[in-house]
Amino acid sequence: MSTFYDEPVHLVRGQGVHLWDADGRQYLDCYNNVPHVGHCHPRVVEAICQQAGTLNTHTRYLHEGILDYVEALVATFDAPFDTALMCCTGSEANDVALRMAQALTGKTGVIATDHTYHGNTTAVHQLSQTNPPPGGYWDSVRFVPAPDSYRPLGGEPGMAHAQAFAAKVQEQIDALEAAGHGFSSLILCPFFANEGFPDLPHGWLDPVQAVVKKAGGVIIADEVQPGFGRVGTHFWGHQKIGLRPDIVTMGKPMANGHPVAAVVAPAATMQAFRERFRYFNTFGGNPVSAAAALATLRVVQEEGLQENARVVGDYARDGLRELATRHECIGDVRGSGLFFGAEMVLDRGTKEPATAFTKRVANAMRQQGILLNFLGIHYNVLKIRPPLPFSKANADQLIGTLDRVLAETPLA
């Protein structure tokens, strides 16, 4: 299994936005979205311990915990989303979503971007061009160029970029129909996180929505990374960009580190899936998982963490923009809430990606006690995605350390 950094970190303890390694060294966690409400949040720990000491079994039995959680979860959605299927990982959730789309359309063709990641089951692995599956790709899977606001498809940003992206989706719909697979679904992260979280305006996906609907297809929004208030302005990434998906999947941050995931859909969609597929998940939605997930959701809502993400995220991005006035390697600053970063370039005029430099910066930050990473189409975008209690003081530490590291790290 791959690990982060040239010198991997051996972690032994976490609390809030901090981690400690086996040597007792403290790190500021600017990366982990799994401990969504902070490492070892006491309310989540208590909920897990209390329920584990009372009852935990599989989901063939009735239990109020899963009902309480699903009711609270779907209340964060717009109509017509009113039901959820619980599972354990985002990979499972996306696998189920693909089958839901097949149940709705009777077709098998799937479209994804060419720089995404949606999980590691046999079916979902097919959607990743960054990690090609052994034996090659199924003919029923097609790809479109990942959105890039810094270097937009067609050369023009904004809605011209959106129309160009929609045209590429239409091309692949036509190809799937011609090949006899038919078009079932377009799956995407509405924040395009792995693609480098391009700066896309509200309504940017409207042309794609129209193309997919005209073709009778289904849109699956993978909210594993942007969901649960992380983007600050909205609770869900699809709400921020104005997308109206048919199916929504989620995972990583749902229960603050406990393995919980879900698929949320309208009741009619869930019924169509149940009629076409027999599905059971031993651990999905078990009492302990439901308790952990509900506690996490309540902490987000009751401790104002979505608003904190908005305020602190704006503050931190302002800090990055100030750094850009003094460090020519920062070509672009973007993001939303507590999911933000900077694209590193060798030359602002040519926008040549500084891929090797970005990796050196991430490793140097680790040596300075700041954990972050990088991603994007060219792997040159610093990825900053801390737990939601991240404060302005934490942001100051991040920006100050990055300032020193950029000054000390050779560009070439």
PyMOL commands that set and color helices and strands:
alter all, ss='L'
color gray80, all
select helices_A, chain A and resi 42-52+64-74+90-105+122-125+159-178+206-214+237-241+252-255+267-276+287-302+305-324+355-367+392-408
alter helices_A, ss='H'
color red, helices_A
select strands_A, chain A and resi 11-15+18-21+26-29+83-87+109-113+141-144+183-188+218-222+247-250+261-265+330-336+339-347+352-353+370-371+373-375+381-383
alter strands_A, ss='S'
color yellow, strands_A
deselect
rebuild
show_as cartoon
